[in-house]
Amino acid sequence: MVTTPTMSKTHLEFRMATAARDALLFLRGIPEVALGDRVIVRDPAGHKRNGQVILTSQTIVMVQVFEGTQGLDLDSTWVRFLEEPFELPLSPDLLGRIFNGIGTPRDGRPPLISNLKRNVNGSPVNPTARAYPREFIQTGISTIDGLNSLVRGQKLPIFSGSGLPHNRLAAQIVRQAKLIGEESQFSIVFAAMGVSHTDARFFQEQFESSGVLNNVVMFINHADDPPMERLVLPRTALTAAEYLAYDLDRHVLVVLTDMTHYAEALREIATAKGDVPARKGYPGYLYSDLAEIYERAGRIKNRHGSITMVPVVSMPSDDITHPIPDLTGYITEGQIVLSRELHNQGIYPPVNVPPSLSRLMKDGIGKDHTRADHSRVANQVYAIYAHALEVRNLASIIGAEELSERDRRYLTFAEIFEKKFVGQGEQRNRSINETLELGWELLSLLPADTLTRVTEEDLAKYYRPAEVAEVAEVAEVAEVA
């Protein structure tokens, strides 16, 4: 076993590897190595591989090699401990660039050169320095803007399933999101973990065709890239977001897709380390690990910039009680849930309204943010649709012809709501006023005495009652559509 000094006085290379298993390299007798330190592994041919210390003790150091340990000859493998964590160079030139999980360019352009570098693990924020998330963000999607509003500084995940269009929805939010009354667009930090090459190209083409690419910084980890890189990538992306928000005073929207791939990589590494498994084999620290990522969103007092986060979580077997969506729901402020049933009917975006919610919606809507009647319209539409679903279940048992005239109107409301309000299409960008007017148009299909969550002033201003014949005609048109 040999040690030798490198060109740097502070960095030493060690030839003390004792074992290799999968992507793990084990070394003994290495002094003063810190958990999380960055490592360079050099094989006999001079090729370099990236690594990170994931376990350290007085007797052994465990290094996760991103590119794997295949082909390494332990007797002639040199390991350099850089005595520093992964850092990201930062400058305004980040925007318009594409990187991998550790900040290496993927777009064929030169690396970013900057004197400013920051630890990708971030710095803790004093809780008392946080500002409460407010200010309505218009995504142009009615089921979000009207019923589950997103506010600046919020964490609002999308819960999806395999084969559902969560990537298309995330791309649409990136294209359309804006603050009402402000000309400047959001700066976008887009982080994709474990995605296929096809999906990665889809996002890039979407951003290029819509003209937002120059305002987006992308961090991409493909499905065939090292799993360890997936653990670093969201932290790298959020370091870029914090720089754009708090150094450059920009409003930043962070999209993380797919957090399930992140959690699976975490499980893989934890199993290799020998950590005690918990639910479904995930490590017991999954909650705190996810919180470490999600809680980097928000606002800071006396800072103009902010970080709003939209994580995408694909639910294995469409199970919302699976540990990943379950724990995500505890940490974040609501969820947008996609429905396989609506998707199979050709409705886009297939947002399942009853289980979707935004816990901060009440603080970002109303007279000073959107419109005075917004909260009441949202509550009324939700209540009517929930009752209509009960009527639909009843009709499946006794038959629609046995329903009362009023209940048939509820059925009509549900059909039109799903086709016209929920199913707005991928290219349609509705303003919040358009969404609220559409909500009133649907509420006007029902008698005024059923609308108990709006005021008399609202009814006088917005309610336009529909005759029975009109309702039947609208329902027929919706059925044809």
C-alpha positions, 0 to 999 in steps of 0.5 A: 500500500503506497501513498504519494503526494499529488501536484497539490500540496493538500491533496494526496493520492492513495493506492490502498483499495482493498475491495470493490463491489458493484459501484463501491470501492473500499479503502483502509487506513485513510486518515481524516476523510469526511463524509460527502467528500468528493473523490477522483479515482484513477485507473491504471490507464489514467482514466478518471472516475468521479466518486463520493465518500458515503461511509467513513470510520476509523478503520474503513472508508467506502467510496461510491464510484459514479461510473462503477468499479468494473475494470479496476485493478485494485493494486494499481488504482489510485484514489485522490480525496479532494477534501471538498464537497461537490461544488457548482460554479455559478454565474448568470451564464447558467441560463440556457445551459444543459448539465449532468448531475454534477454540473458537467456540460451536456450541451457540447459547450465549454464548462462554466468558468466562474470564481463563485462556487458553492457547495451543492448541499446548500446552507441552512436557512434560519426558519425565522428568516423565511417569508410566508409564501404568497402571490398567485402564480398563473399556470394557465391550467384551470384545474390548478389556477382555479381549484388548487392555486399555486403561490410563490414560494410553495412546494406543490407536487404532481402525483402521477402514474406510469404512462400518465402525461406528467412530463407533458404537464410539467413542460406546460407549466414551465412554458406558461407560468407567470406572476400576474402584473409582472412582465418578467418571466420565471427563471426555470431550473429543470432537473430530470433524474433517471429519464429516458433519452427520448424524454430528455429530448422531449423537454429540450425540444419543448423549451426550444420551440416555445422560446423559453430555453434561454431562460431555463437551466437543465440538469439531466440524468439519463436512465443509463447514467450512474444512480449516485449522480441522481442523489447529487442532481437535485442538490446541484439544481437547487444550488443553481436555483438559490443563486438565481433567486437570492443573488440575482433576485429572480423568481425561480420555478424548480421542476424535479422529475421524477422523485421516485427515481431519486428515491429508488437510487437512494434505496439502492445506495442504502442497501449497498451500504448495509443500512437497515431497510424500512418500508418497502426497503427504503431507508429509514431516513427517506423522510429527512432526505426528501425534506432536505431537498423540498425545504430548500424552496421558499421565500426569504425576508427582505429578498425579492427572489423566490423559489417555487417547486413542482416535484413530479412523483410517479406512484408505483402501481398508482398507490398514493400510500406508497412511501414516496408520495406519502412522505412527499405529501407530509413535507409539501403543501398539497398535491396535484393528482393525475387520474388514469380513468380521465386519461383513458377518456382522452382528457388532458390534463387528467387532473383528479380533482377530489384528492388534489389540493393546495394548502396555501391556495387561500393565501394567494387568491381573492380580491388583492391577488386574483378576483374577489369571488375566486375562493367561493367559486372554487369551493362551489365547483368542488362541492357540486362536482363531488356531489355529481360523482355521488350521483354518477355512482348512484346512476350506475346502480339504478340507471340514469333514467331513474334519477330526478331532473335535478340529479340529471343536471348534476350528471350533465355538470360532471360530464361538461366539467371534465370535458371542458374545464379539466380537459382544456388541451395542451396548447391552451393557456387560460387566464385566471379570469377565463377560468373563473368565467368558465366556472360560472358558466358551468355553475349556471347549468344548475338552479340558483338554490343549489349554489350555497357557497357563493353570495347573493352579490356573486349570483347577481353579477355572474350567474346566468341561469340555463333553461332545461332545454339548453342544459340538454343541448349542452350535454349532447354537445359535450357527449359528441365531443 
